[in-house]
Amino acid sequence: MGFPVGYSDLLFPKLIFHLIFFLNFLRRLISSIFAVAGLSHLLESEVPWPDANLPPELCSASAILIQEILPVVRFHELLKGEGEGRRRPLADGCAVCLYEFEEREEVRWLSNCRHVFHRGCLDRWVNHDQRTCPLCRTLLIPEEMQEAFERRLWASAGVDGSFAGGEFDDSTSSVSPS
């Protein structure tokens, strides 16, 4: 009895496993050689990340509102506007995808914490019903806009003002015992 020895030989012969491991070894060897020679930038892919945005009907109301409220700018505009009372962004690369920003890329700059993310990266984060910065967990919506955001969120849910104030108004509801 016992376990049959050789199931892996039936699905993938050992030769294929060895070939896969050898190709992986070659890839790493070539990457190392290019890195030592200072040419690793030639191996990096120039293909941008796909914008895998969900269709609007699948997004939550809060995600759509946050994407409407947060400004989209080009990265070079953030760097230009440094001296106008605006402070420099905290990073030169996106902490979600780990790619550096190109000058003409669309980014979202969070005014609360000064973190910057690619538009697509932050939109994907928000589509997962996240309302905080992926790095520091500061609220995405600035404090001065929070009340307007909450009102718009309640309105999009179709709830009248009796709930939106944060307290429940007993006069508008009636529960009849059965």
C-alpha positions as semicolon CSV with decimal commas, in nm:
position;residue;x (nm);y (nm);z (nm)
1;M;0,000;0,000;0,000
2;G;0,102;0,363;0,035
3;F;0,098;0,651;-0,204
4;P;0,172;0,584;-0,566
5;V;0,509;0,725;-0,658
6;G;0,503;0,900;-0,990
7;Y;0,185;1,102;-1,025
8;S;0,402;1,397;-1,121
9;D;0,563;1,183;-1,392
10;L;0,219;1,126;-1,543
11;L;0,117;1,492;-1,552
12;F;0,452;1,660;-1,620
13;P;0,750;1,449;-1,703
14;K;1,066;1,533;-1,512
15;L;1,223;1,665;-1,830
16;I;0,965;1,947;-1,848
17;F;1,022;2,034;-1,480
18;H;1,397;2,050;-1,538
19;L;1,347;2,264;-1,849
20;I;1,128;2,512;-1,657
21;F;1,382;2,540;-1,374
22;F;1,667;2,583;-1,624
23;L;1,483;2,864;-1,808
24;N;1,415;3,038;-1,476
25;F;1,784;3,008;-1,388
26;L;1,879;3,164;-1,725
27;R;1,637;3,451;-1,674
28;R;1,783;3,528;-1,332
29;L;2,139;3,497;-1,464
30;I;2,071;3,741;-1,749
31;S;1,897;3,983;-1,510
32;S;2,198;3,970;-1,276
33;I;2,444;4,030;-1,558
34;F;2,243;4,330;-1,681
35;A;2,218;4,466;-1,325
36;V;2,596;4,440;-1,272
37;A;2,657;4,610;-1,608
38;G;2,416;4,890;-1,515
39;L;2,178;4,803;-1,797
40;S;1,886;4,667;-1,592
41;H;1,661;4,948;-1,719
42;L;1,671;4,780;-2,063
43;L;1,491;4,474;-1,923
44;E;1,211;4,666;-1,754
45;S;0,877;4,648;-1,924
46;E;0,745;4,971;-2,070
47;V;0,393;4,834;-2,080
48;P;0,170;5,040;-1,849
49;W;-0,055;4,877;-1,594
50;P;-0,402;4,823;-1,733
51;D;-0,675;5,036;-1,587
52;A;-0,891;4,761;-1,451
53;N;-1,165;4,994;-1,340
54;L;-1,495;4,834;-1,263
55;P;-1,797;4,948;-1,460
56;P;-1,988;5,219;-1,269
57;E;-2,281;4,987;-1,199
58;L;-2,051;4,754;-1,001
59;C;-1,883;5,030;-0,797
60;S;-2,020;5,142;-0,464
61;A;-2,166;5,489;-0,430
62;S;-1,886;5,593;-0,193
63;A;-1,620;5,480;-0,445
64;I;-1,777;5,685;-0,724
65;L;-1,808;5,993;-0,500
66;I;-1,449;5,966;-0,377
67;Q;-1,323;5,937;-0,735
68;E;-1,525;6,248;-0,827
69;I;-1,395;6,449;-0,531
70;L;-1,024;6,359;-0,543
71;P;-0,843;6,568;-0,804
72;V;-0,660;6,412;-1,096
73;V;-0,349;6,602;-1,208
74;R;-0,040;6,533;-1,413
75;F;0,266;6,461;-1,200
76;H;0,471;6,745;-1,350
77;E;0,198;6,992;-1,242
78;L;0,251;6,887;-0,880
79;L;0,621;6,956;-0,910
80;K;0,560;7,293;-1,080
81;G;0,314;7,410;-0,815
82;E;0,559;7,361;-0,528
83;G;0,629;7,727;-0,461
84;E;0,268;7,845;-0,463
85;G;0,199;7,760;-0,099
86;R;0,177;7,394;-0,188
87;R;0,424;7,148;-0,045
88;R;0,615;6,892;-0,250
89;P;0,464;6,541;-0,269
90;L;0,622;6,293;-0,031
91;A;0,738;6,042;-0,294
92;D;0,849;6,016;-0,655
93;G;0,691;5,673;-0,700
94;C;0,359;5,502;-0,642
95;A;0,354;5,290;-0,326
96;V;0,083;5,063;-0,469
97;C;0,250;4,945;-0,792
98;L;0,606;5,053;-0,698
99;Y;0,664;5,229;-1,033
100;E;0,809;5,578;-1,048
101;F;0,591;5,857;-1,182
102;E;0,645;5,982;-1,533
103;E;0,603;6,356;-1,584
104;R;0,287;6,327;-1,794
105;E;0,112;6,053;-1,593
106;E;-0,222;6,118;-1,427
107;V;-0,194;6,094;-1,050
108;R;-0,416;6,158;-0,751
109;W;-0,261;6,379;-0,482
110;L;-0,410;6,337;-0,135
111;S;-0,408;6,678;0,028
112;N;-0,453;6,534;0,379
113;C;-0,129;6,336;0,387
114;R;0,051;6,456;0,069
115;H;0,084;6,102;-0,068
116;V;0,061;6,057;-0,445
117;F;-0,061;5,751;-0,635
118;H;-0,125;5,663;-0,997
119;R;-0,486;5,735;-1,083
120;G;-0,557;5,370;-1,171
121;C;-0,387;5,238;-0,857
122;L;-0,585;5,459;-0,619
123;D;-0,909;5,403;-0,811
124;R;-0,868;5,025;-0,773
125;W;-0,805;5,078;-0,401
126;V;-1,120;5,289;-0,369
127;N;-1,324;5,036;-0,571
128;H;-1,259;4,789;-0,289
129;D;-1,454;5,021;-0,055
130;Q;-1,144;5,168;0,104
131;R;-1,180;5,526;0,233
132;T;-0,828;5,574;0,370
133;C;-0,481;5,630;0,226
134;P;-0,315;5,297;0,140
135;L;0,003;5,409;0,322
136;C;-0,091;5,601;0,634
137;R;-0,466;5,531;0,670
138;T;-0,557;5,900;0,676
139;L;-0,906;5,964;0,541
140;L;-0,903;6,023;0,165
141;I;-1,161;6,301;0,186
142;P;-1,027;6,619;0,352
143;E;-1,196;6,717;0,680
144;E;-1,349;7,033;0,532
145;M;-1,520;6,826;0,260
146;Q;-1,631;6,538;0,484
147;E;-1,976;6,678;0,565
148;A;-2,057;6,745;0,199
149;F;-1,933;6,397;0,110
150;E;-2,158;6,236;0,373
151;R;-2,459;6,436;0,251
152;R;-2,400;6,331;-0,109
153;L;-2,351;5,970;0,002
154;W;-2,682;5,972;0,193
155;A;-2,855;6,137;-0,102
156;S;-2,720;5,876;-0,346
157;A;-2,854;5,605;-0,117
158;G;-3,198;5,761;-0,140
159;V;-3,220;5,834;0,232
160;D;-3,396;6,150;0,339
161;G;-3,263;6,405;0,588
162;S;-3,403;6,227;0,895
163;F;-3,115;5,979;0,887
164;A;-2,845;6,201;0,740
165;G;-2,803;6,413;1,051
166;G;-2,649;6,123;1,239
167;E;-2,943;6,074;1,472
168;F;-3,262;5,883;1,425
169;D;-3,586;6,080;1,422
170;D;-3,861;5,867;1,579
171;S;-4,139;6,083;1,437
172;T;-4,070;5,968;1,081
173;S;-4,085;5,597;1,154
174;S;-4,374;5,394;1,272
175;V;-4,352;5,033;1,375
176;S;-4,682;4,864;1,427
177;P;-4,693;4,556;1,648
178;S;-4,844;4,251;1,482
